[in-house]
Amino acid sequence: MNKILLGVFAVALCFAAGQALQCYECKVGFWNLCITSKITCNTGERCFSGLGKAAKFVNIIKKGCLEVASCNKTEQLNFPSNSTILYEMTKTCCSTDLCNSAPGHFHVSALSMAFTTVSSLFVVKFVF
């Protein structure tokens, strides 16, 4: 009975690892400075990195989760409406864990998935 429960646990571990998408979140950053934390997206959301300009000269950054329908689009906020552009930002989406990190950073999603797979195989091997 214990072997069956451990086998079920090993399979569940594989499914749990792929369920919730983890992303970096940064409410707003300027130039290359963006303080991030990790968040879990809801169903139907992807990670995004937003790059843009405020007042046509200040580089701004945003990161987080975004509904798929809003991905890969440029948004513009005018103030007052239909007048001066307050900011313009292009939000680009990706769909793997922590894929919205800064360029050049190592993504851990492949490593964590490999660790989960190897751990599950060891549990199954030693139980059965």
C-alpha positions as CSV (number, residue, x, y, z in Angstrom):
1,M,0.0,0.0,0.0
2,N,2.9,2.4,0.8
3,K,4.4,1.7,-2.5
4,I,1.2,2.7,-4.3
5,L,0.9,5.9,-2.3
6,L,4.5,6.9,-3.0
7,G,4.0,6.1,-6.7
8,V,0.9,8.3,-6.8
9,F,2.8,11.1,-5.0
10,A,5.7,10.9,-7.6
11,V,3.2,11.3,-10.4
12,A,1.4,14.1,-8.7
13,L,4.7,15.9,-8.1
14,C,5.3,16.0,-11.9
15,F,1.8,17.4,-12.5
16,A,2.0,20.0,-9.7
17,A,5.3,21.3,-11.0
18,G,3.7,22.3,-14.3
19,Q,0.5,23.8,-13.1
20,A,1.1,27.3,-11.8
21,L,3.1,29.7,-13.9
22,Q,5.7,31.7,-11.8
23,C,6.7,35.1,-13.0
24,Y,8.7,38.1,-11.8
25,E,6.7,41.1,-10.8
26,C,7.9,44.7,-10.9
27,K,5.2,47.4,-10.4
28,V,7.3,50.1,-12.2
29,G,11.0,50.5,-12.8
30,F,13.0,53.3,-14.4
31,W,15.9,52.8,-16.8
32,N,17.4,49.4,-15.9
33,L,16.4,49.4,-12.2
34,C,13.4,47.2,-11.5
35,I,12.9,45.6,-8.0
36,T,11.2,42.3,-8.5
37,S,9.4,39.6,-6.5
38,K,8.0,36.3,-7.6
39,I,4.3,35.8,-8.2
40,T,2.0,33.1,-9.4
41,C,-0.3,33.8,-12.4
42,N,-3.9,33.0,-12.6
43,T,-5.4,30.7,-15.2
44,G,-5.3,32.3,-18.7
45,E,-2.3,34.6,-17.8
46,R,1.3,34.7,-19.0
47,C,4.4,36.3,-17.8
48,F,5.1,39.7,-19.4
49,S,7.9,42.3,-19.7
50,G,6.8,45.8,-20.5
51,L,9.3,48.3,-21.9
52,G,8.3,51.8,-22.7
53,K,8.9,55.5,-22.3
54,A,7.2,58.1,-20.0
55,A,7.0,61.7,-21.3
56,K,8.9,60.5,-24.4
57,F,12.3,60.4,-22.6
58,V,12.3,58.3,-19.4
59,N,12.6,54.5,-19.9
60,I,10.1,52.6,-17.8
61,I,9.8,48.8,-17.1
62,K,7.0,46.7,-15.8
63,K,6.9,42.9,-15.2
64,G,4.2,40.5,-14.0
65,C,1.2,38.4,-15.1
66,L,-1.0,39.5,-18.0
67,E,-4.1,38.1,-19.7
68,V,-3.3,36.4,-23.0
69,A,-5.6,38.7,-24.9
70,S,-3.4,41.7,-23.8
71,C,-0.1,40.2,-24.8
72,N,2.3,41.6,-27.4
73,K,0.5,44.9,-27.7
74,T,1.5,48.5,-27.2
75,E,-0.6,50.6,-24.9
76,Q,-0.6,54.4,-24.7
77,L,-1.9,56.6,-21.9
78,N,-2.7,60.2,-22.9
79,F,-3.3,63.1,-20.4
80,P,-5.7,64.7,-20.8
81,S,-7.4,62.3,-23.1
82,N,-6.4,62.6,-26.8
83,S,-3.7,65.1,-25.9
84,T,-0.1,64.7,-24.6
85,I,1.2,61.1,-24.4
86,L,1.9,60.4,-20.7
87,Y,3.5,57.0,-21.5
88,E,3.7,54.3,-24.1
89,M,4.6,50.7,-23.3
90,T,4.9,47.4,-25.3
91,K,4.1,44.3,-23.2
92,T,5.7,41.1,-24.5
93,C,4.6,37.8,-23.1
94,C,6.2,34.4,-22.5
95,S,4.9,31.2,-21.1
96,T,7.6,29.4,-19.0
97,D,8.4,29.9,-15.3
98,L,10.3,33.1,-14.6
99,C,10.8,33.8,-18.3
100,N,10.3,37.5,-17.8
101,S,13.7,38.1,-16.1
102,A,16.2,40.7,-17.3
103,P,18.1,39.8,-20.5
104,G,21.2,37.6,-19.7
105,H,19.8,36.1,-16.6
106,F,19.7,32.3,-16.3
107,H,16.2,30.9,-16.3
108,V,15.7,28.2,-13.7
109,S,12.5,26.6,-15.1
110,A,14.4,23.9,-17.1
111,L,16.6,23.1,-14.1
112,S,13.6,22.8,-11.7
113,M,11.6,20.6,-14.1
114,A,14.7,18.3,-14.6
115,F,15.1,18.1,-10.8
116,T,11.4,17.2,-10.3
117,T,11.6,14.5,-13.0
118,V,14.8,12.9,-11.6
119,S,13.4,13.0,-8.1
120,S,10.2,11.3,-9.2
121,L,12.2,8.6,-11.0
122,F,14.3,7.9,-7.9
123,V,11.1,7.6,-5.8
124,V,9.6,5.2,-8.3
125,K,12.8,3.1,-8.7
126,F,13.3,2.6,-4.9
127,V,9.7,2.0,-4.2
128,F,8.9,-0.6,-6.8
